[in-house]
Amino acid sequence: MSYIQRVFWISFTAATAIYLVMVFWTMPTISVAAGGLAPFDMRPFGYTPQEARGFLSALTAEGRDFYITVQQRLDLVYPALLGIMLIVGFQSLFQRPWSMVFSFVALIMVSADYLENYMVATMLHIGPDAVEDNLVAFASFWTRCKSAAATVAFMGLMAGAVMQMRRRWA
């Protein structure tokens, strides 16, 4: 196995492990602490100021602390691992210019995820009574950008993998 393949599989495995922890532990824990409402990270189409305030109002103090500490710490590592995995995958599966195009999309996704995390942390610290509409709109924008870029990136990765398999089997 080449160095590039090892980097891909290590980042894939680590990102998948963290994703599974978030999907099966941290996000459900936060949702329960918010009376069943979905956390900001799990709203791919964004959220309105009213929805954000509703979530922040419903979220318990323990849930807020868990979101800020456990979830946000996991989400500090996850985007970087996912970005590495995607970019290495694109560089392995595609020639230029497509490898660069899809790698740029992955960088947009990673950047949007970090900006979303920062905005969510800010909203969690401010609380429902002081969070302003423009802050929520900005956070929601980054959530939607992350979701759209992730969709394009994963579709590109799957298309590249299918094309590679076709070449090997032909």
C-alpha positions in Angstrom: 0.0 0.0 0.0 1.4 3.4 -1.0 1.8 6.3 1.4 -1.1 8.2 -0.2 -3.3 5.2 0.2 -2.3 4.9 3.9 -3.1 8.6 4.4 -6.5 8.1 2.8 -7.5 5.0 4.8 -6.2 6.4 8.1 -8.1 9.7 7.6 -11.2 7.8 6.4 -11.1 5.5 9.4 -10.6 8.3 11.9 -13.2 10.6 10.3 -15.7 7.7 10.2 -15.1 6.9 13.9 -15.6 10.5 15.0 -18.7 10.8 12.7 -20.2 7.7 14.3 -19.6 9.0 17.8 -21.3 12.2 16.9 -24.3 10.6 15.2 -24.9 7.9 17.8 -23.9 9.8 21.0 -23.3 13.5 21.0 -26.0 14.6 18.6 -28.7 12.4 20.2 -27.6 13.6 23.7 -27.9 17.2 22.6 -31.2 16.6 21.0 -32.6 15.0 24.1 -31.3 18.0 26.2 -33.2 20.3 23.8 -36.5 18.5 24.1 -36.1 16.5 20.9 -35.0 19.5 18.7 -32.2 18.8 16.2 -28.9 20.5 16.9 -27.6 23.2 14.6 -25.1 20.8 13.0 -27.9 18.4 11.9 -30.0 21.0 10.0 -28.6 20.9 6.5 -31.0 23.4 5.2 -30.2 25.9 7.9 -32.5 27.5 10.5 -34.4 30.7 11.0 -33.8 33.1 14.0 -37.0 31.8 15.5 -35.8 28.2 15.2 -32.4 29.0 16.6 -34.0 30.8 19.6 -36.4 27.9 20.1 -33.5 25.5 20.2 -31.4 27.7 22.5 -34.4 28.2 24.8 -35.2 24.5 25.0 -31.5 23.4 25.5 -30.7 22.7 29.1 -27.6 24.2 30.8 -26.1 20.7 30.8 -26.9 20.2 27.2 -25.3 23.6 26.3 -22.2 22.7 28.2 -22.0 19.3 26.5 -22.5 20.9 23.0 -19.7 23.5 23.7 -17.3 21.0 25.2 -17.7 17.4 23.9 -19.4 18.1 20.5 -17.4 21.1 19.6 -14.1 19.4 20.5 -15.0 16.4 18.2 -16.0 18.8 15.5 -12.7 20.5 15.8 -10.9 17.4 14.5 -13.6 15.9 12.2 -13.6 18.6 9.4 -9.8 18.4 9.1 -9.8 14.6 8.9 -12.7 14.6 6.4 -10.9 17.3 4.3 -7.7 15.3 4.2 -9.5 12.1 3.2 -11.5 13.9 0.4 -8.5 15.8 -1.0 -6.3 12.7 -1.0 -9.1 10.7 -2.6 -9.6 13.4 -5.3 -5.9 13.6 -6.1 -5.8 9.8 -6.4 -9.0 9.4 -8.5 -9.0 12.4 -10.8 -6.5 14.1 -13.1 -6.3 17.9 -13.4 -8.4 20.0 -13.5 -11.0 17.9 -11.8 -8.8 16.9 -8.9 -8.2 20.6 -8.2 -11.9 21.5 -8.6 -13.1 18.8 -6.2 -10.3 19.6 -3.8 -11.4 23.2 -3.7 -15.0 22.1 -3.0 -13.6 20.0 -0.1 -11.7 23.1 1.2 -14.9 25.1 1.0 -16.7 22.4 3.0 -14.0 22.3 5.7 -13.9 26.1 6.0 -17.7 26.4 6.2 -17.8 23.7 8.9 -15.3 25.6 11.0 -17.1 28.9 10.5 -20.4 27.1 11.4 -18.8 25.7 14.6 -17.6 29.2 15.6 -21.0 30.8 15.0 -22.8 28.0 16.9 -20.4 28.3 19.8 -21.1 32.1 19.8 -24.9 31.5 19.8 -24.5 28.9 22.6 -22.5 31.4 24.7 -24.9 34.3 24.0 -28.1 32.4 24.7 -31.6 32.8 23.3 -32.4 36.2 24.7 -29.4 38.1 23.3 -28.7 36.2 19.9 -29.3 38.6 17.0 -31.0 37.7 13.8 -27.9 38.6 11.7 -25.8 36.2 13.8 -28.3 33.4 13.2 -28.5 34.2 9.5 -24.7 34.1 9.3 -24.5 30.7 11.2 -27.3 29.3 9.1 -25.5 30.4 5.9 -22.3 28.5 6.9 -24.4 25.4 7.8 -26.0 25.5 4.3 -22.7 26.0 2.6 -21.1 23.1 4.5 -24.0 20.9 3.6 -24.0 21.8 -0.1 -20.2 21.5 -0.5 -20.3 18.1 1.4 -22.9 16.9 -1.0 -20.9 17.9 -4.1 -17.7 16.5 -2.6 -19.1 13.1 -1.7 -20.9 12.8 -5.1 -17.5 13.6 -6.7 -15.7 11.0 -4.6 -18.3 8.3 -5.5 -18.2 9.2 -9.2 -14.4 9.0 -9.1 -14.5 5.6 -7.4 -17.0 4.3 -9.9 -14.9 5.5 -12.8 -11.8 3.9 -11.3 -13.6 0.6 -10.9 -14.9 0.7 -14.5 -11.3 1.3 -15.7 -10.0 -1.6 -13.7 -12.7 -4.0 -14.9 -12.5 -2.9 -18.6 
